[in-house]
Amino acid sequence: MTVFSTLQPAEQARQLANPEGPVGIEVAEWLNGNNREGNARALALLGVQTGCHVLEIGCGNGRAAPEVIGQAAGVRYAAIDISSTMVDEANRFNAAFVAAGRANFHLASAEHMPFADACFDRVFAIGVIHFWTDPIAALLEIHRVMRPGGFALMSALDLRSPPQFAQAEFGFHLRSAAEWSALYRQAGFSSVEAQNVESEQMTPDGTPIKRYAIRMTARR
Ligand SMILES: C[S@@+](CC[C@H](N)C(=O)[O-])C[C@H]1O[C@@H](n2cnc3c(N)ncnc32)[C@H](O)[C@@H]1O
């Protein structure tokens, strides 16, 4: 049994939206296992090349950082998260990369990022954008920090068969692929594409289940 399975749906949603304390750390670790397959596929699509500057939004406990940095020579990685528990955990896990100046983690939201204009070649966010109440504010901010021609990849839960915790009253804002695409275009992105993806996951009580997500890719 996982800690996640002992929580009520509202508390599960709260710990996914902003993991807090020892329970948040355990929830993030459960999520690492559950999202491993989807995250690996997303990173392969990100196309990180030599010298790329990569931004992860909603990095959680920072387990993607070594994978990103290991993709090519000279890659620099930055990440933000609104959870101080997660930023501390990500810094702890990636201490060697942080000390070497290859990774840095910031307590910040997608809507207000502590970065200069046009500084990232790649941006990604896994399981984060469905928490945004004002997606245009976040997408405009992401557009601002990306270099012209930069590539963004973000995934969200689909409206199809969402988990019990993914309810609007608990802070989840599920949208269709067409709605996401329109928002991206409104924020100024080009080459906007939406793909429906399936992955094998576990319910909180350990039963295998198919989950449906929308993968958005776009260029600045
Ligand atoms: C479901 S977890 C996913 C974590 C990680 N991406 C993964 O796949 O394991 C969502 C994360 O996004 C963060 N988050 C939620 N809203 C955010 C926002 N507006 N800006 C930055 N981070 C946010 C949460 O604190 C949490 O760590």
The ligand as a Tripos MOL2 file, in Angstrom:
@<TRIPOS>MOLECULE
LIG
   27    29     1     0     0
SMALL
NO_CHARGES

@<TRIPOS>ATOM
      1 C1          1.8120   16.1410  -10.3640 C.3       1 LIG1
      2 S1          3.3320   16.8980   -9.9230 S.3       1 LIG1
      3 C2          4.3870   16.4300  -11.2900 C.3       1 LIG1
      4 C3          5.8460   16.5030  -10.9360 C.3       1 LIG1
      5 C4          6.8060   16.0560  -12.0460 C.3       1 LIG1
      6 N1          6.6350   16.8820  -13.2310 N.3       1 LIG1
      7 C5          6.6190   14.5870  -12.3700 C.2       1 LIG1
      8 O1          6.1570   14.2640  -13.4660 O.co2     1 LIG1
      9 O2          6.9480   13.7470  -11.5120 O.co2     1 LIG1
     10 C6          2.9900   18.6050  -10.2970 C.3       1 LIG1
     11 C7          4.0950   19.5350   -9.8250 C.3       1 LIG1
     12 O3          3.8640   20.8300  -10.4100 O.3       1 LIG1
     13 C8          4.0150   21.8340   -9.4090 C.3       1 LIG1
     14 N2          3.1860   22.9840   -9.8350 N.ar      1 LIG1
     15 C9          1.8310   23.0790   -9.8110 C.ar      1 LIG1
     16 N3          1.4240   24.2560  -10.3100 N.ar      1 LIG1
     17 C10         2.5430   24.9270  -10.6760 C.ar      1 LIG1
     18 C11         2.7820   26.2050  -11.2600 C.ar      1 LIG1
     19 N4          1.7790   27.0440  -11.5690 N.pl3     1 LIG1
     20 N5          4.0590   26.5820  -11.4980 N.ar      1 LIG1
     21 C12         5.0940   25.7470  -11.1700 C.ar      1 LIG1
     22 N6          4.9270   24.5250  -10.6160 N.ar      1 LIG1
     23 C13         3.6790   24.1180  -10.3710 C.ar      1 LIG1
     24 C14         3.5900   21.1550   -8.1150 C.3       1 LIG1
     25 O4          4.1160   21.7910   -6.9700 O.3       1 LIG1
     26 C15         4.1140   19.7340   -8.3190 C.3       1 LIG1
     27 O5          5.4290   19.5720   -7.8310 O.3       1 LIG1
@<TRIPOS>BOND
     1     1     2 1
     2     2     3 1
     3     2    10 1
     4     3     4 1
     5     4     5 1
     6     5     6 1
     7     5     7 1
     8     7     8 2
     9     7     9 1
    10    10    11 1
    11    11    12 1
    12    11    26 1
    13    12    13 1
    14    13    14 1
    15    13    24 1
    16    14    15 ar
    17    14    23 ar
    18    15    16 ar
    19    16    17 ar
    20    17    18 ar
    21    17    23 ar
    22    18    19 1
    23    18    20 ar
    24    20    21 ar
    25    21    22 ar
    26    22    23 ar
    27    24    25 1
    28    24    26 1
    29    26    27 1
@<TRIPOS>SUBSTRUCTURE
     1 LIG1         1 GROUP 0 **** ****
